[in-house]
Amino acid sequence: MDPTVAILILAAGASTRMRGRDKLMQPIGDRPILRRIAETALKTGMPVWVTLPSDAGTRQAALDGLAVRIVPVPDAQLGMSRSLVRGLGAIMAEEPAITAGLMILPADMPDFTTEALDGLIHAFRSAPQQIWRGSTPEGQPGHPTIFPRDLWPELAKVTGDEGGRSVLLAHRDRLSLLPLPGVMALRDLDTPEDWAAYLGRPV
C-alpha cells in the first residue's frame, strides 16, 4: 500500500492586511476560497486537517459537510507556527504509521489544483526521504511542501511566524522541487488589492 500524506491546511491567520475583511471567506465563483482549497485537497483522497482560530465561526461554517478534521488554535495570534504545531500534534496523535508525509497547504493561494497536489504526492512517494516543495516552472521555491515523517519532531518545535522555514533550511540537502504550472506555487491573496487584481474587479 502506498504511504499516506496528511494534508494540513493552515487557516488560523487573522487576515491583518485585509482591512477588516476575512480573506479566507472571499468568494471565488460561488465558494469561499477556504472551502475551495479544502475541496481541492479532499479530492486527492488523502486525510485533510484544517487549523482554525477559536472564534472562526464563519470559517468553520464554510467547511460544513466536508470530511475535514478541524484543529482549534486558541493561540493563533502568536504566529503561523502555532497552527503548524497544533495541527501536527493532532495528526501525530491520530494518524497511523502508514502516514509518511505531511503536506503544509496554505489557505490563501487560489490556483492550486487537485492534479498539482496529486503530482506532489506522487513525487513524494517515489522518494519519501526527500522534502518535496512546489516551485514555479523556472525553479523558484513556493508551496505546498511535503515533509517526511522523520522531520515531524523538528516541525513540532518551530516558533514565531513561520511554517517550517527553519526545518527547510536545516535540511537543504534533502530538498527536491516539483515545478507547478504558472505562478500557482507563489500566488497568494493577502490584501483587497490582491483580490481585486485576481478577480478583475474594483477594490
Accessible surface in RSA format (square Angstrom, percent):
REM  Atomic radii and reference values for relative SASA: ProtOr
REM  Chains: A
REM  Algorithm: Lee & Richards
REM  Probe-radius: 1.40
REM  Slices: 20
REM RES _ NUM      All-atoms   Total-Side   Main-Chain    Non-polar    All polar
REM                ABS   REL    ABS   REL    ABS   REL    ABS   REL    ABS   REL
RES MET A   1   210.52 109.0 125.91  83.3  84.61 201.5 120.05 102.1  90.47 119.9
RES ASP A   2    87.12  61.0  77.99  77.6   9.13  21.6   7.43  17.5  79.69  79.5
RES PRO A   3    35.04  25.5  34.61  31.6   0.43   1.5  35.04  28.9   0.00   0.0
RES THR A   4    26.26  18.7  26.26  26.6   0.00   0.0   6.86   9.2  19.41  29.3
RES VAL A   5     0.00   0.0   0.00   0.0   0.00   0.0   0.00   0.0   0.00   0.0
RES ALA A   6     0.00   0.0   0.00   0.0   0.00   0.0   0.00   0.0   0.00   0.0
RES ILE A   7     0.00   0.0   0.00   0.0   0.00   0.0   0.00   0.0   0.00   0.0
RES LEU A   8     0.00   0.0   0.00   0.0   0.00   0.0   0.00   0.0   0.00   0.0
RES ILE A   9     0.00   0.0   0.00   0.0   0.00   0.0   0.00   0.0   0.00   0.0
RES LEU A  10    23.76  13.2  13.24   9.5  10.52  26.4  13.51   9.5  10.24  27.6
RES ALA A  11     0.71   0.7   0.00   0.0   0.71   1.6   0.71   1.0   0.00   0.0
RES ALA A  12     5.60   5.1   0.49   0.8   5.11  11.6   1.12   1.6   4.47  11.8
RES GLY A  13    43.85  54.1   0.00   N/A  43.85  54.1  36.57 100.3   7.28  16.3
RES ALA A  14    82.88  76.2  47.25  72.9  35.63  81.0  55.98  78.8  26.90  71.3
RES SER A  15    13.33  11.3   2.10   2.8  11.23  25.9   5.90  12.6   7.43  10.4
RES THR A  16   119.02  84.7  85.34  86.5  33.68  80.3  68.92  92.6  50.10  75.7
RES ARG A  17   142.53  59.8 132.73  67.7   9.80  23.3  59.21  80.9  83.32  50.5
RES MET A  18     0.33   0.2   0.33   0.2   0.00   0.0   0.33   0.3   0.00   0.0
RES ARG A  19   154.15  64.7 117.72  60.0  36.43  86.7  83.06 113.5  71.10  43.1
RES GLY A  20    85.69 105.7   0.00   N/A  85.69 105.7  42.48 116.6  43.21  96.8
RES ARG A  21   104.39  43.8  93.98  47.9  10.41  24.8  37.28  51.0  67.11  40.7
RES ASP A  22    38.71  27.1  31.64  31.5   7.08  16.7  25.52  60.1  13.20  13.2
RES LYS A  23    32.88  16.0  32.78  20.1   0.10   0.2  10.27   9.2  22.61  24.1
RES LEU A  24     5.03   2.8   5.03   3.6   0.00   0.0   5.03   3.5   0.00   0.0
RES MET A  25    54.58  28.3  42.55  28.2  12.03  28.7  42.55  36.2  12.03  15.9
RES GLN A  26    23.91  13.4  23.90  17.5   0.01   0.0   0.01   0.0  23.90  18.1
RES PRO A  27    60.82  44.3  58.24  53.1   2.58   9.4  58.24  48.1   2.58  16.1
RES ILE A  28    15.15   8.6  14.50  10.8   0.65   1.6  14.54  10.5   0.61   1.7
RES GLY A  29    74.59  92.0   0.00   N/A  74.59  92.0  44.94 123.3  29.65  66.4
RES ASP A  30   132.54  92.8  96.48  96.0  36.06  85.3  48.95 115.2  83.59  83.4
RES ARG A  31    75.33  31.6  74.87  38.2   0.45   1.1  24.67  33.7  50.65  30.7
RES PRO A  32    28.28  20.6  28.28  25.8   0.00   0.0  28.28  23.4   0.00   0.0
RES ILE A  33     0.13   0.1   0.13   0.1   0.00   0.0   0.13   0.1   0.00   0.0
RES LEU A  34     0.00   0.0   0.00   0.0   0.00   0.0   0.00   0.0   0.00   0.0
RES ARG A  35    55.57  23.3  55.57  28.3   0.00   0.0  11.71  16.0  43.86  26.6
RES ARG A  36    68.26  28.7  68.02  34.7   0.24   0.6   5.83   8.0  62.42  37.8
RES ILE A  37     1.68   1.0   1.68   1.3   0.00   0.0   1.68   1.2   0.00   0.0
RES ALA A  38     0.00   0.0   0.00   0.0   0.00   0.0   0.00   0.0   0.00   0.0
RES GLU A  39    31.56  18.1  29.94  22.7   1.62   3.9  13.54  26.2  18.02  14.7
RES THR A  40    17.29  12.3  16.06  16.3   1.23   2.9   2.73   3.7  14.56  22.0
RES ALA A  41     0.00   0.0   0.00   0.0   0.00   0.0   0.00   0.0   0.00   0.0
RES LEU A  42    43.19  24.1  31.78  22.7  11.42  28.7  31.88  22.4  11.31  30.4
RES LYS A  43   150.33  73.3 118.46  72.7  31.87  75.9  76.32  68.7  74.01  78.8
RES THR A  44    18.68  13.3   0.00   0.0  18.68  44.5   1.21   1.6  17.47  26.4
RES GLY A  45    63.03  77.7   0.00   N/A  63.03  77.7  35.12  96.4  27.91  62.5
RES MET A  46    26.51  13.7  21.65  14.3   4.86  11.6  22.15  18.8   4.36   5.8
RES PRO A  47    24.53  17.9  16.38  14.9   8.15  29.6  23.85  19.7   0.67   4.2
RES VAL A  48     0.14   0.1   0.00   0.0   0.14   0.3   0.00   0.0   0.14   0.4
RES TRP A  49     4.90   2.0   4.90   2.4   0.00   0.0   4.90   2.6   0.00   0.0
RES VAL A  50     0.00   0.0   0.00   0.0   0.00   0.0   0.00   0.0   0.00   0.0
RES THR A  51     0.00   0.0   0.00   0.0   0.00   0.0   0.00   0.0   0.00   0.0
RES LEU A  52     2.85   1.6   2.85   2.0   0.00   0.0   2.85   2.0   0.00   0.0
RES PRO A  53    25.26  18.4  20.70  18.9   4.56  16.6  20.70  17.1   4.56  28.3
RES SER A  54    82.12  69.4  44.33  59.2  37.78  87.0  44.16  94.0  37.95  53.2
RES ASP A  55   128.90  90.3  97.35  96.9  31.55  74.6  49.45 116.4  79.45  79.2
RES ALA A  56    10.86  10.0   1.44   2.2   9.43  21.4   8.80  12.4   2.06   5.4
RES GLY A  57    53.09  65.5   0.00   N/A  53.09  65.5  42.35 116.2  10.74  24.1
RES THR A  58    90.13  64.1  85.43  86.6   4.70  11.2  73.58  98.8  16.55  25.0
RES ARG A  59    12.65   5.3  12.65   6.4   0.00   0.0   1.83   2.5  10.82   6.6
RES GLN A  60    91.37  51.1  90.46  66.1   0.91   2.2  17.52  37.3  73.85  56.0
RES ALA A  61    57.74  53.1  44.40  68.5  13.34  30.3  47.22  66.5  10.52  27.9
RES ALA A  62    11.77  10.8   0.16   0.3  11.61  26.4  11.27  15.9   0.51   1.3
RES LEU A  63     5.81   3.2   2.44   1.7   3.37   8.5   2.85   2.0   2.96   8.0
RES ASP A  64    93.43  65.4  81.96  81.6  11.47  27.1  34.74  81.8  58.69  58.5
RES GLY A  65    85.75 105.8   0.00   N/A  85.75 105.8  41.96 115.2  43.79  98.1
RES LEU A  66    34.76  19.4  18.29  13.1  16.47  41.4  20.20  14.2  14.55  39.2
RES ALA A  67    84.16  77.4  59.83  92.3  24.33  55.3  73.84 104.0  10.32  27.3
RES VAL A  68    21.54  14.2   2.35   2.1  19.19  46.2   2.76   2.4  18.78  50.9
RES ARG A  69    98.46  41.3  94.06  48.0   4.40  10.5  34.80  47.6  63.66  38.6
RES ILE A  70    55.48  31.6  30.08  22.4  25.39  61.2  30.08  21.7  25.39  68.9
RES VAL A  71    10.06   6.6   9.39   8.5   0.67   1.6  10.06   8.7   0.00   0.0
RES PRO A  72    84.51  61.6  78.60  71.7   5.90  21.5  79.67  65.8   4.84  30.1
RES VAL A  73     0.84   0.6   0.00   0.0   0.84   2.0   0.00   0.0   0.84   2.3
RES PRO A  74    79.64  58.0  56.45  51.5  23.19  84.3  57.37  47.4  22.28 138.4
RES ASP A  75    21.79  15.3  21.79  21.7   0.00   0.0  14.31  33.7   7.48   7.5
RES ALA A  76    21.15  19.4   9.65  14.9  11.50  26.2  10.26  14.5  10.89  28.8
RES GLN A  77   145.30  81.3 104.03  76.0  41.28  98.3  70.85 150.8  74.45  56.5
RES LEU A  78   107.91  60.1  90.02  64.4  17.89  45.0  94.78  66.6  13.13  35.3
RES GLY A  79    15.45  19.1   0.00   N/A  15.45  19.1  13.96  38.3   1.48   3.3
RES MET A  80    87.77  45.5  78.15  51.7   9.61  22.9  76.34  64.9  11.43  15.1
RES SER A  81     0.00   0.0   0.00   0.0   0.00   0.0   0.00   0.0   0.00   0.0
RES ARG A  82    55.38  23.3  55.38  28.2   0.00   0.0   9.19  12.6  46.19  28.0
RES SER A  83     5.45   4.6   5.45   7.3   0.00   0.0   0.68   1.4   4.77   6.7
RES LEU A  84     0.00   0.0   0.00   0.0   0.00   0.0   0.00   0.0   0.00   0.0
RES VAL A  85    26.77  17.6  24.37  22.1   2.40   5.8  24.37  21.2   2.40   6.5
RES ARG A  86    89.89  37.7  80.53  41.1   9.36  22.3  14.18  19.4  75.71  45.9
RES GLY A  87     0.00   0.0   0.00   N/A   0.00   0.0   0.00   0.0   0.00   0.0
RES LEU A  88     0.00   0.0   0.00   0.0   0.00   0.0   0.00   0.0   0.00   0.0
RES GLY A  89    37.07  45.7   0.00   N/A  37.07  45.7  30.63  84.1   6.44  14.4
RES ALA A  90    27.16  25.0  17.07  26.3  10.09  23.0  24.95  35.1   2.21   5.9
RES ILE A  91     0.00   0.0   0.00   0.0   0.00   0.0   0.00   0.0   0.00   0.0
RES MET A  92    80.72  41.8  61.61  40.8  19.11  45.5  56.64  48.2  24.08  31.9
RES ALA A  93    86.59  79.6  43.58  67.2  43.02  97.9  54.94  77.4  31.65  83.8
RES GLU A  94   118.29  67.9  87.14  65.9  31.15  74.2  31.74  61.4  86.55  70.7
RES GLU A  95    19.03  10.9  10.62   8.0   8.41  20.0   0.09   0.2  18.95  15.5
RES PRO A  96    78.01  56.9  65.89  60.1  12.12  44.1  78.01  64.4   0.00   0.0
RES ALA A  97    90.81  83.5  68.98 106.4  21.83  49.7  70.33  99.0  20.48  54.3
RES ILE A  98    64.10  36.5  51.28  38.2  12.82  30.9  60.84  43.8   3.26   8.8
RES THR A  99     0.28   0.2   0.28   0.3   0.00   0.0   0.00   0.0   0.28   0.4
RES ALA A 100    24.36  22.4  22.11  34.1   2.26   5.1  23.01  32.4   1.36   3.6
RES GLY A 101     0.00   0.0   0.00   N/A   0.00   0.0   0.00   0.0   0.00   0.0
RES LEU A 102     0.00   0.0   0.00   0.0   0.00   0.0   0.00   0.0   0.00   0.0
RES MET A 103     0.00   0.0   0.00   0.0   0.00   0.0   0.00   0.0   0.00   0.0
RES ILE A 104     9.74   5.5   9.37   7.0   0.37   0.9   9.37   6.7   0.37   1.0
RES LEU A 105     0.60   0.3   0.60   0.4   0.00   0.0   0.60   0.4   0.00   0.0
RES PRO A 106    20.43  14.9  19.21  17.5   1.22   4.4  20.43  16.9   0.00   0.0
RES ALA A 107     2.77   2.5   0.74   1.1   2.03   4.6   0.74   1.0   2.03   5.4
RES ASP A 108    19.74  13.8  19.36  19.3   0.39   0.9   4.71  11.1  15.04  15.0
RES MET A 109     3.82   2.0   3.82   2.5   0.00   0.0   1.13   1.0   2.68   3.6
RES PRO A 110     1.45   1.1   0.00   0.0   1.45   5.3   0.00   0.0   1.45   9.0
RES ASP A 111    32.79  23.0  22.77  22.7  10.02  23.7  17.19  40.5  15.60  15.6
RES PHE A 112     9.21   4.6   0.39   0.2   8.82  23.0   0.39   0.2   8.82  25.3
RES THR A 113    53.80  38.3  50.36  51.1   3.44   8.2  50.18  67.4   3.62   5.5
RES THR A 114    21.82  15.5  19.06  19.3   2.76   6.6  16.02  21.5   5.81   8.8
RES GLU A 115   132.65  76.2 121.68  92.1  10.97  26.1  68.72 132.9  63.93  52.2
RES ALA A 116     9.13   8.4   0.01   0.0   9.12  20.7   8.34  11.7   0.79   2.1
RES LEU A 117     0.39   0.2   0.35   0.2   0.05   0.1   0.39   0.3   0.00   0.0
RES ASP A 118    60.16  42.1  56.03  55.8   4.13   9.8  24.07  56.7  36.09  36.0
RES GLY A 119    28.90  35.6   0.00   N/A  28.90  35.6  25.75  70.7   3.15   7.0
RES LEU A 120     0.40   0.2   0.40   0.3   0.00   0.0   0.40   0.3   0.00   0.0
RES ILE A 121     6.70   3.8   6.70   5.0   0.00   0.0   6.70   4.8   0.00   0.0
RES HIS A 122   132.87  72.6 130.93  91.0   1.94   5.0  86.10  88.7  46.76  54.4
RES ALA A 123     9.79   9.0   7.03  10.8   2.77   6.3   9.79  13.8   0.00   0.0
RES PHE A 124     0.34   0.2   0.34   0.2   0.00   0.0   0.34   0.2   0.00   0.0
RES ARG A 125    74.80  31.4  55.96  28.5  18.84  44.9  15.86  21.7  58.93  35.7
RES SER A 126    84.52  71.4  43.42  57.9  41.10  94.7  43.16  91.9  41.36  57.9
RES ALA A 127    20.80  19.1  19.18  29.6   1.62   3.7  20.80  29.3   0.00   0.0
RES PRO A 128    58.13  42.4  53.08  48.4   5.05  18.3  53.56  44.2   4.57  28.4
RES GLN A 129   103.54  57.9  97.55  71.3   6.00  14.3  59.48 126.6  44.06  33.4
RES GLN A 130    32.72  18.3  32.72  23.9   0.00   0.0   7.04  15.0  25.68  19.5
RES ILE A 131     0.07   0.0   0.07   0.0   0.00   0.0   0.07   0.0   0.00   0.0
RES TRP A 132    31.97  12.8  31.97  15.5   0.00   0.0  31.97  17.0   0.00   0.0
RES ARG A 133    50.22  21.1  50.22  25.6   0.00   0.0   0.00   0.0  50.22  30.4
RES GLY A 134     0.00   0.0   0.00   N/A   0.00   0.0   0.00   0.0   0.00   0.0
RES SER A 135     0.34   0.3   0.34   0.5   0.00   0.0   0.00   0.0   0.34   0.5
RES THR A 136     6.23   4.4   6.08   6.2   0.15   0.4   5.51   7.4   0.73   1.1
RES PRO A 137    73.46  53.5  46.81  42.7  26.66  96.9  47.55  39.3  25.92 161.1
RES GLU A 138   152.42  87.5 112.51  85.1  39.91  95.0  73.31 141.8  79.11  64.6
RES GLY A 139    33.21  41.0   0.00   N/A  33.21  41.0  20.92  57.4  12.29  27.5
RES GLN A 140   102.70  57.4  97.27  71.1   5.42  12.9  28.02  59.6  74.68  56.6
RES PRO A 141    55.37  40.4  46.24  42.2   9.13  33.2  46.24  38.2   9.13  56.7
RES GLY A 142     2.28   2.8   0.00   N/A   2.28   2.8   2.28   6.3   0.00   0.0
RES HIS A 143    70.01  38.3  70.01  48.7   0.00   0.0  40.06  41.3  29.95  34.9
RES PRO A 144     0.24   0.2   0.24   0.2   0.00   0.0   0.24   0.2   0.00   0.0
RES THR A 145     7.90   5.6   7.85   8.0   0.05   0.1   4.46   6.0   3.44   5.2
RES ILE A 146     0.00   0.0   0.00   0.0   0.00   0.0   0.00   0.0   0.00   0.0
RES PHE A 147     1.43   0.7   1.43   0.9   0.00   0.0   1.43   0.9   0.00   0.0
RES PRO A 148     4.21   3.1   4.21   3.8   0.00   0.0   4.21   3.5   0.00   0.0
RES ARG A 149    73.44  30.8  69.03  35.2   4.41  10.5  35.68  48.8  37.75  22.9
RES ASP A 150    91.25  63.9  63.53  63.2  27.72  65.6  52.28 123.0  38.98  38.9
RES LEU A 151     2.53   1.4   2.53   1.8   0.00   0.0   2.53   1.8   0.00   0.0
RES TRP A 152     0.64   0.3   0.64   0.3   0.00   0.0   0.64   0.3   0.00   0.0
RES PRO A 153    68.52  49.9  64.69  59.0   3.83  13.9  67.96  56.1   0.56   3.5
RES GLU A 154    69.66  40.0  64.28  48.6   5.38  12.8  34.64  67.0  35.03  28.6
RES LEU A 155     0.00   0.0   0.00   0.0   0.00   0.0   0.00   0.0   0.00   0.0
RES ALA A 156    36.42  33.5  24.30  37.5  12.11  27.6  24.30  34.2  12.11  32.1
RES LYS A 157   162.18  79.1 141.02  86.5  21.15  50.4  92.07  82.9  70.11  74.7
RES VAL A 158     9.21   6.1   1.86   1.7   7.35  17.7   7.74   6.7   1.47   4.0
RES THR A 159   101.69  72.3  93.31  94.6   8.38  20.0  60.92  81.8  40.77  61.6
RES GLY A 160    38.47  47.4   0.00   N/A  38.47  47.4  31.54  86.6   6.93  15.5
RES ASP A 161   105.82  74.1  84.28  83.9  21.54  50.9  31.47  74.1  74.35  74.1
RES GLU A 162    17.84  10.2  16.56  12.5   1.28   3.0   2.93   5.7  14.91  12.2
RES GLY A 163    22.89  28.2   0.00   N/A  22.89  28.2   6.87  18.9  16.01  35.9
RES GLY A 164     0.12   0.1   0.00   N/A   0.12   0.1   0.12   0.3   0.00   0.0
RES ARG A 165   139.74  58.7 136.72  69.7   3.02   7.2  53.69  73.4  86.05  52.1
RES SER A 166    52.87  44.7  44.93  60.0   7.94  18.3  40.15  85.5  12.73  17.8
RES VAL A 167     4.76   3.1   3.94   3.6   0.82   2.0   4.76   4.1   0.00   0.0
RES LEU A 168    20.89  11.6  19.94  14.3   0.95   2.4  20.18  14.2   0.71   1.9
RES LEU A 169    96.64  53.8  91.83  65.7   4.80  12.1  92.02  64.6   4.61  12.4
RES ALA A 170    70.89  65.2  34.12  52.7  36.78  83.7  45.85  64.6  25.04  66.3
RES HIS A 171    35.06  19.2  35.06  24.4   0.00   0.0  26.45  27.3   8.61  10.0
RES ARG A 172   162.11  68.1 148.05  75.5  14.06  33.5  55.49  75.8 106.62  64.6
RES ASP A 173   126.66  88.7  87.03  86.6  39.63  93.7  53.22 125.2  73.44  73.2
RES ARG A 174    47.28  19.9  47.28  24.1   0.00   0.0  25.76  35.2  21.52  13.0
RES LEU A 175    53.14  29.6  30.20  21.6  22.94  57.7  30.20  21.2  22.94  61.7
RES SER A 176    24.52  20.7  19.16  25.6   5.35  12.3  11.01  23.4  13.51  18.9
RES LEU A 177    64.15  35.7  42.16  30.2  21.98  55.3  42.16  29.6  21.98  59.2
RES LEU A 178    43.94  24.5  43.94  31.4   0.00   0.0  43.94  30.9   0.00   0.0
RES PRO A 179    79.31  57.8  62.59  57.1  16.73  60.8  63.14  52.1  16.17 100.5
RES LEU A 180     6.47   3.6   5.07   3.6   1.40   3.5   6.32   4.4   0.15   0.4
RES PRO A 181    88.86  64.8  78.45  71.5  10.42  37.9  86.41  71.3   2.46  15.3
RES GLY A 182    48.64  60.0   0.00   N/A  48.64  60.0  40.03 109.9   8.61  19.3
RES VAL A 183    70.89  46.6  68.11  61.7   2.78   6.7  68.11  59.2   2.78   7.5
RES MET A 184    13.36   6.9  12.36   8.2   1.01   2.4  12.36  10.5   1.01   1.3
RES ALA A 185     0.18   0.2   0.00   0.0   0.18   0.4   0.00   0.0   0.18   0.5
RES LEU A 186    63.39  35.3  46.18  33.0  17.20  43.2  47.55  33.4  15.83  42.6
RES ARG A 187    90.68  38.1  83.12  42.4   7.56  18.0  20.53  28.1  70.16  42.5
RES ASP A 188    60.10  42.1  51.86  51.6   8.24  19.5   1.73   4.1  58.37  58.2
RES LEU A 189     4.33   2.4   4.33   3.1   0.01   0.0   4.33   3.0   0.01   0.0
RES ASP A 190    22.43  15.7  21.41  21.3   1.02   2.4   3.38   7.9  19.06  19.0
RES THR A 191    17.09  12.2  17.09  17.3   0.00   0.0  14.53  19.5   2.56   3.9
RES PRO A 192     1.94   1.4   0.66   0.6   1.28   4.6   0.66   0.5   1.28   7.9
RES GLU A 193    82.10  47.1  77.90  58.9   4.19  10.0  54.62 105.7  27.47  22.4
RES ASP A 194    47.82  33.5  41.77  41.6   6.04  14.3   7.13  16.8  40.69  40.6
RES TRP A 195     2.42   1.0   2.42   1.2   0.00   0.0   2.42   1.3   0.00   0.0
RES ALA A 196     8.93   8.2   6.75  10.4   2.18   5.0   7.38  10.4   1.55   4.1
RES ALA A 197    86.12  79.2  51.97  80.2  34.14  77.7  64.71  91.1  21.41  56.7
RES TYR A 198    65.30  30.5  35.77  20.4  29.53  76.8  26.80  20.1  38.50  47.5
RES LEU A 199    56.14  31.3  26.16  18.7  29.98  75.4  30.72  21.6  25.42  68.4
RES GLY A 200    70.21  86.6   0.00   N/A  70.21  86.6  36.77 100.9  33.44  74.9
RES ARG A 201   101.43  42.6  87.83  44.8  13.60  32.4  44.56  60.9  56.87  34.5
RES PRO A 202   123.18  89.8 101.40  92.4  21.78  79.2 113.46  93.7   9.72  60.4
RES VAL A 203    96.59  63.6  50.89  46.1  45.70 110.1  58.80  51.1  37.80 102.5
END  Absolute sums over single chains surface
CHAIN  1 A     9182.6       6852.7       2329.9       5247.3       3935.3
END  Absolute sums over all chains
TOTAL          9182.6       6852.7       2329.9       5247.3       3935.3
